[in-house]
């Protein structure tokens, strides 16, 4: 039973995270992709690199009470 609840929680969190990221990404990358300046896969790759870079550099201090 615990495994089922865990699986449902993981699926729900992935769904919510994907939708939160999609709302920000669509605004940022919609115009260049729509204008044909970059492909969707290129935009996704650039976004992925910078999301992980931001999480690694600044993200450590998000949600913590320790001073920077």
N, CA and C of each residue as an Amber inpcrd file, in Angstrom:
protein
   204
   0.8190000  -1.2020000   0.0000000   0.0000000   0.0000000   0.0000000
   0.8600000   1.2610000   0.0000000   1.9440000   1.2280000   0.7630000
   2.8320000   2.3890000   0.8300000   3.4590000   2.6550000  -0.5360000
   3.7880000   1.5800000  -1.2570000   4.3950000   1.7290000  -2.5770000
   3.4330000   2.4180000  -3.5490000   2.1660000   2.0870000  -3.4630000
   1.1630000   2.6980000  -4.3470000   1.0310000   4.1860000  -4.0350000
   0.9810000   4.5290000  -2.7590000   0.8700000   5.9370000  -2.3650000
   2.1180000   6.7060000  -2.8070000   3.2920000   6.0880000  -2.6500000
   4.5310000   6.7240000  -3.0900000   4.5300000   6.9410000  -4.5940000
   4.0970000   5.9500000  -5.3440000   4.0410000   6.0700000  -6.7970000
   3.0740000   7.1770000  -7.2290000   1.9120000   7.2380000  -6.6030000
   0.9470000   8.2950000  -6.9130000   1.5320000   9.6700000  -6.5840000
   2.2220000   9.7830000  -5.4640000   2.8550000  11.0470000  -5.0890000
   3.9320000  11.4740000  -6.0700000   4.7350000  10.5290000  -6.5200000
   5.7840000  10.8500000  -7.4930000   5.1760000  11.2870000  -8.8190000
   4.1710000  10.5860000  -9.2710000   3.5090000  10.9530000 -10.5370000
   2.8850000  12.3430000 -10.4300000   2.2290000  12.6210000  -9.3130000
   1.6180000  13.9400000  -9.1270000   2.6700000  15.0430000  -9.0770000
   3.7840000  14.7970000  -8.4110000   4.8170000  15.8290000  -8.3170000
   5.4820000  16.0750000  -9.6600000   5.6900000  15.0340000 -10.4500000
   6.2570000  15.2130000 -11.7890000   5.2820000  16.0040000 -12.6570000
   4.0000000  15.6920000 -12.5590000   2.9860000  16.4110000 -13.3380000
   2.9580000  17.8950000 -12.9730000   2.9620000  18.1920000 -11.6800000
   2.9250000  19.5880000 -11.2400000   4.2040000  20.3110000 -11.6420000
   5.3540000  19.6860000 -11.4260000   6.6200000  20.3110000 -11.8060000
   6.7180000  20.5700000 -13.2930000   6.2490000  19.6280000 -14.0950000
   6.2690000  19.8000000 -15.5430000   5.3960000  20.9770000 -15.9630000
   4.2230000  21.1120000 -15.3570000   3.3190000  22.2020000 -15.7100000
   3.8280000  23.5570000 -15.2300000   4.4400000  23.6030000 -14.0530000
   5.0100000  24.8630000 -13.5800000   6.1440000  25.2970000 -14.5010000
   7.0160000  24.3670000 -14.8480000   8.1150000  24.6890000 -15.7560000
   7.6230000  25.0570000 -17.1430000   6.5840000  24.3820000 -17.5930000
   6.0510000  24.6580000 -18.9250000   5.4580000  26.0380000 -19.0570000
   4.8520000  26.5540000 -17.9910000   4.2590000  27.8860000 -18.0760000
   5.3380000  28.9590000 -18.1930000   6.4580000  28.7660000 -17.5380000
   7.5550000  29.7350000 -17.6460000   8.3030000  29.5840000 -18.9630000
   8.4890000  28.3550000 -19.3720000   9.2510000  28.0870000 -20.5900000
   8.5070000  28.5570000 -21.8310000   7.1980000  28.3720000 -21.8390000
   6.4140000  28.7890000 -23.0020000   6.5060000  30.2810000 -23.2640000
   6.5020000  31.0580000 -22.2020000   6.6120000  32.5040000 -22.3530000
   7.9940000  32.9010000 -22.8510000   9.0160000  32.2320000 -22.3190000
  10.3900000  32.5840000 -22.6810000  10.7840000  32.0960000 -24.0730000
  10.3800000  30.8840000 -24.4290000  10.8460000  30.2810000 -25.6760000
   9.8080000  30.2630000 -26.7920000   8.5850000  30.6630000 -26.5140000
   7.5550000  30.6660000 -27.5500000   7.8710000  31.5540000 -28.7430000
   8.2440000  32.8210000 -28.5220000   8.5430000  33.6890000 -29.6640000
   9.7140000  33.2330000 -30.5360000  10.8760000  32.8450000 -29.9600000
  11.9600000  32.3970000 -30.8360000  11.6370000  31.1150000 -31.5890000
  10.9260000  30.1870000 -30.9440000  10.5600000  28.9510000 -31.6300000
   9.5080000  29.2410000 -32.6920000   8.5370000  30.0810000 -32.3770000
   7.4980000  30.4300000 -33.3400000   8.0370000  31.1820000 -34.5380000
   9.0670000  31.9880000 -34.3270000   9.6730000  32.7420000 -35.4280000
  10.6430000  31.9000000 -36.2420000  10.9120000  30.6940000 -35.7800000
  11.8080000  29.8090000 -36.5120000  13.2850000  30.0960000 -36.2600000
  13.5920000  30.8490000 -35.2200000  14.9840000  31.1720000 -34.9140000
  15.6930000  29.9690000 -34.3060000  15.0090000  29.2570000 -33.4190000
  15.5490000  28.0280000 -32.8310000  14.5120000  26.9220000 -32.9460000
  14.9910000  25.6860000 -32.9340000  14.0840000  24.5460000 -32.9630000
  13.6080000  24.2490000 -31.5470000  12.5180000  23.4970000 -31.4490000
  11.9940000  23.1330000 -30.1270000  13.0060000  22.3180000 -29.3340000
  13.6990000  21.4200000 -29.9980000  14.6830000  20.5980000 -29.2910000
  15.8620000  21.4230000 -28.7930000  16.2720000  22.4210000 -29.5710000
  17.3600000  23.2980000 -29.1410000  16.9260000  24.1300000 -27.9420000
  15.7260000  24.6590000 -27.9950000  15.2080000  25.4320000 -26.8620000
  15.1140000  24.5710000 -25.6140000  14.6610000  23.3480000 -25.7600000
  14.5650000  22.4440000 -24.6180000  15.9400000  22.1120000 -24.0520000
  16.9180000  21.9170000 -24.9250000  18.2720000  21.6080000 -24.4630000
  18.8880000  22.7920000 -23.7230000  18.7370000  23.9910000 -24.2610000
  19.2800000  25.1820000 -23.5990000  18.6000000  25.3970000 -22.2570000
  17.2820000  25.2480000 -22.2270000  16.5430000  25.4190000 -20.9860000
  16.9960000  24.3970000 -19.9460000  17.1750000  23.1600000 -20.3500000
  17.5930000  22.1140000 -19.4270000  18.9570000  22.4060000 -18.8250000
  19.8970000  22.8330000 -19.6590000  21.2430000  23.1580000 -19.1670000
  21.1790000  24.2680000 -18.1280000  20.4370000  25.3220000 -18.4190000
  20.4000000  26.4510000 -17.5000000  19.5680000  26.1780000 -16.2490000
  18.5720000  25.3130000 -16.3340000  17.8270000  24.9230000 -15.1350000
  18.7510000  24.1860000 -14.1700000  19.5130000  23.2300000 -14.6910000
  20.4370000  22.4950000 -13.8210000  21.5760000  23.3850000 -13.3280000
  22.0630000  24.2950000 -14.1670000  23.1120000  25.2240000 -13.7450000
  22.6000000  26.1370000 -12.6290000  21.4040000  26.6530000 -12.7660000
  20.8210000  27.5000000 -11.7290000  20.5530000  26.7340000 -10.4470000
  20.1000000  25.4950000 -10.5720000  19.8760000  24.6780000  -9.3910000
  21.1640000  24.3550000  -8.6700000  22.2230000  24.1780000  -9.4150000
  23.5080000  23.8350000  -8.8080000  24.1650000  25.0470000  -8.1550000
  24.0410000  26.2220000  -8.7700000  24.7240000  27.4090000  -8.2430000
  23.8880000  28.1390000  -7.1990000  22.6850000  28.5280000  -7.5240000
  21.8670000  29.3340000  -6.6340000  20.8670000  28.4860000  -5.8610000
  20.4620000  27.3860000  -6.4280000  19.4050000  26.5720000  -5.8540000
  19.7010000  25.9810000  -4.4940000  20.9690000  25.8630000  -4.1490000
  21.3130000  25.3080000  -2.8330000  20.8030000  26.1560000  -1.6960000
  20.6910000  27.4540000  -1.9170000  20.2810000  28.3640000  -0.8660000
  18.7760000  28.6570000  -0.8870000  18.0570000  28.0780000  -1.7910000
  16.6190000  28.3040000  -1.8540000  15.9380000  27.4750000  -0.7680000
  15.1440000  28.1330000   0.0410000  14.4050000  27.4440000   1.0690000
  15.1960000  27.1360000   2.3170000  16.3680000  27.6970000   2.4350000
  17.1460000  27.4880000   3.6610000  17.2310000  28.8030000   4.4260000
  17.4960000  28.6930000   5.7030000  17.5710000  29.8960000   6.5220000
  19.0030000  30.3320000   6.7760000  19.9620000  29.6270000   6.1840000
  21.3470000  30.0090000   6.4100000  21.7420000  31.1880000   5.5320000
  22.6200000  32.0470000   5.9890000  23.0270000  33.1950000   5.1730000
  23.8980000  32.7670000   4.0040000  23.8600000  33.5450000   2.9580000
  24.6150000  33.2360000   1.7540000  26.0600000  33.5630000   1.9210000
